[in-house]
Amino acid sequence: MSVCLGCSSKWHDWRWQLRNRLRTREELAAYIDLTTDEEKALTEPIFAVGVTPYFASLMDRTDPNCPIRRQVIPLSAEGRGIGHLHRDPLNEEGLSPVPRIIHRYPDRVVLLATEICHTYCRHCTRRRRVGMMEHGLTMAELDRAIAYIASHEEVRDVLISGGDPLIYSNRQIERIIARVRAIPHVEIIRIGTRAPVTNPFRVTPDFVAMLRKYHPIWINVQFNHYREITPESARACSLLVDAGIPVGNQTVLLRGINDSLEVQRRLVHELLKLRVRPYYLYQCDLAEGIEHFRTRVAKGIEIIEGLRGHTSGMAVPTFVIDAPGGGGKIPIGPQYLISQSPEKVVLRTYDGKIVEYPEPDV
Ligand SMILES: *Cc1c(COP(=O)(O)O)cnc(C)c1O
């Protein structure tokens, strides 16, 4: 449950939350007892700092390892430069045919609608752009992006992302969506947003009433820890799902925050209760400033192995590594196929039994 510090009648107003993001050491010190390292990192942050009062209210005042706090308060480790890290680990700039479009896969594109977020995640992989310039999409950029999609008939899926597209007003979002929807070969529109998690008041009945005019719309959110599931975030998801919008979740595997089977199991169970489907579990990208969040690949495999078979199939996300250099998402998981011959395959079950499956006789 979120507590309104200095409780304002505006607390439930998403614009108030956005306008009143906590950005400085002094403002954040009202919510938590800052450690020396946090104070140091907040003095000259190398990546945008901004936390909605709502999300800040979920932080534990005294625990420096609080999973909410670690996602939004910088540490000096962000300044560590390491050889294998990159500004643009997924080569998104190289795959951008026109500004604000990323075209990596044959049939779908990302449209980067803004660099602004309700709350800046310390593990942001797009930090080379995000939070750098707090301005939105210009009309000229939107025109070019729409012209690109319209002239590429193979694009059947458009993912509106950023930044967080839900920093815009309903009317501004509608202006983008209506233009994408008017392109005949675009079958589905997806929105990537963390607003239901970091500023859940953004999801209003008016907003979902607008979206549902443009179906099929899908939304992907990012819950990383079960402690982000509150009555407010649950209400936001429920408004979306009730409007017929399937909501998926993309979790980033973060060291010290959610890198255990216990946390992940509880998270996916809570998500299913909200009718939110765990979609991806991401291995951290090789982005500058997030090395301290990286886990060993074996950790993600172990989590999937601990979920698959042991709980509802819908609760199990696909663990992926986004290929360094821009090759796309690669699914990684436990090995269940032990051997393969022309006659049969040898498999193992989730609880370790060996079984044979004969191939057809042709
Ligand atoms: C993740 C991503 C997509 C969508 O991938 P799905 O596996 O279809 O969810 C599309 N384009 C880019 C550039 C991406 O990074």
The ligand as an SDF file (V2000), in Angstrom:
LIG
                    3D

 15 15  0  0  0  0  0  0  0  0999 V2000
   12.0260   -6.8840  -28.5750 C   0  0  0  0  0  0  0  0  0  0  0  0
   11.9210   -6.2320  -29.8860 C   0  0  0  0  0  0  0  0  0  0  0  0
   10.8250   -6.4760  -30.7190 C   0  0  0  0  0  0  0  0  0  0  0  0
    9.6870   -7.3950  -30.3260 C   0  0  0  0  0  0  0  0  0  0  0  0
   10.1020   -8.6990  -30.1550 O   0  0  0  0  0  0  0  0  0  0  0  0
    9.0200   -9.8320  -29.8310 P   0  0  0  0  0  0  0  0  0  0  0  0
    9.8650  -11.0500  -29.6120 O   0  0  0  0  0  0  0  0  0  0  0  0
    8.1350   -9.9220  -31.0250 O   0  0  0  0  0  0  0  0  0  0  0  0
    8.2800   -9.3890  -28.6230 O   0  0  0  0  0  0  0  0  0  0  0  0
   10.7910   -5.8660  -31.9470 C   0  0  0  0  0  0  0  0  0  0  0  0
   11.7850   -5.0450  -32.3460 N   0  0  0  0  0  0  0  0  0  0  0  0
   12.8490   -4.7980  -31.5740 C   0  0  0  0  0  0  0  0  0  0  0  0
   13.9030   -3.8750  -32.0880 C   0  0  0  0  0  0  0  0  0  0  0  0
   12.9580   -5.3600  -30.3210 C   0  0  0  0  0  0  0  0  0  0  0  0
   14.0180   -5.0970  -29.5410 O   0  0  0  0  0  0  0  0  0  0  0  0
  1  2  1  0
  2  3  1  0
  2 14  2  0
  3  4  1  0
  3 10  2  0
  4  5  1  0
  5  6  1  0
  6  7  2  0
  6  8  1  0
  6  9  1  0
 10 11  1  0
 11 12  2  0
 12 13  1  0
 12 14  1  0
 14 15  1  0
M  END
$$$$
